[in-house]
Amino acid sequence: MQLTEIDYGKARPIEGYGPGFFRIAGEVQSGAVLVMADRVTSWKGYGDPDTLLALAGQVDVVFVGTGAEMAYLPAALRDALDTAGIGVEPMTTPAACRTYNVLLSEGRRVAAALLPV
């Protein structure tokens, strides 16, 4: 079996997470975050739709990490993202981190809005 190291170039992969924090491109971030290939910002959770809506035209899909357990997104948030042309996929935060990294390594236009575990 041949192993190939992933090269993210200048993009920011999610390297780890734990109770209340994320390690992204070598830097520790506390609390909920929005991660994109070129930047990381804080995110105030479901009550902060404007931060996600500002991604219109920049990303094709946002993976929403709902914490340690899977949860439904508020209908208003889901509908607003759909209207803005942004795909949204809710999943547990660990799954969102993994999925974001895989698609990021493929050069896809993705973001991850993550609630801490």
N, C-alpha and C positions, 0 to 999 in steps of 0.2 A: 504494500500500500504506500502510495506517495502522498505526503502531506505538503500542502502549500500554505505558506503564511499569507494572511490577508493583508493587502496594502490599501489603506483607506486614503492615501494621499494626504491632502490637507483637511479632509473631513474629520468630524468629531465623533468617534465611536463611544458607546457606553461600555465602560470597562468593568463596572461593578456597582453594587447597590447594597444597602443594608437598612436597618431601622432609621428612617428619617434622612438618609443621604444617598447621593449618587456620585460615582467617580466617572467623569466624562473627560476624555482626552487628557488624563493625568491630573485633573483638578477635581477637588471635592466640592460638591454643591449640596446645600441643605434644603430640605423642603421640596415642594412640588416644582418641577422644571419643565420647560419646553426646549427640546433639543432639535437642532437642525444641523445640516452638514457644516455650516459656516459659523454657527453661534449657539450659545446656551443662554436662556433668560429664565427668570423666575416666572411661575405661573400660579395664579391664585385659585386654581381648581375650576369646577363647573360653573361657578359664578363669574368667571372671567372669559366670556366668549370673544370679546374684542381682540384679545391676544391671538387667539386661534384664527379668527376671521381675517386678520391682517396677513395671513399666509396665502390668501387667494392669489393664484397666478404663480406662486413660488413653489408650492408642493402639490402633489397629486393626491396624497393620502396622509392622514394624521393617525398614528396609533395612539390610542388613549389607554394608558396604564391605570387601571382602576384600583390599584393597591394589591394586597395579598389575595383578595377574593374578586371574582368576576362580578361586575355590577352593570346594570343598564345605564346608559347615558340619559340625562334629562331630554325629553322630546324636543323642547325648544332649542337646545344646543345642537342636537342632531339635525333638526330641520334647518337651522341657520347655516350650518356647515354645508349641507346639501345644496341649499339655495346659492351659496357662494361658489359652488363647484369644487368643494374640497371633500374627498372621500374620507370617511371616518370609520375606524375599526376599534371598538372597545375590546379589551382583553386584560388579563391580570398584568400587573407591572412587570414581573419577570418575563412573561411571554412578549410583551410589547418591546422590552429591551432587546431581546434576541431577534425578533422580527425586524425591528428598526436596523440593527447591525447587519443583518443578512442583505436587506435591500439597499442599505447604504453602500455596502461593499460592491454591489452591482451598479452603482452610480445612479440609482433611482432618486426621484425627487420626493423625499419622505421627511416626516417630522414625527417626534414622539412627545406627547404631553403626558407627563408621568406624575402620579401621586405616589408618595413613598410607601414602602411596605411596612 
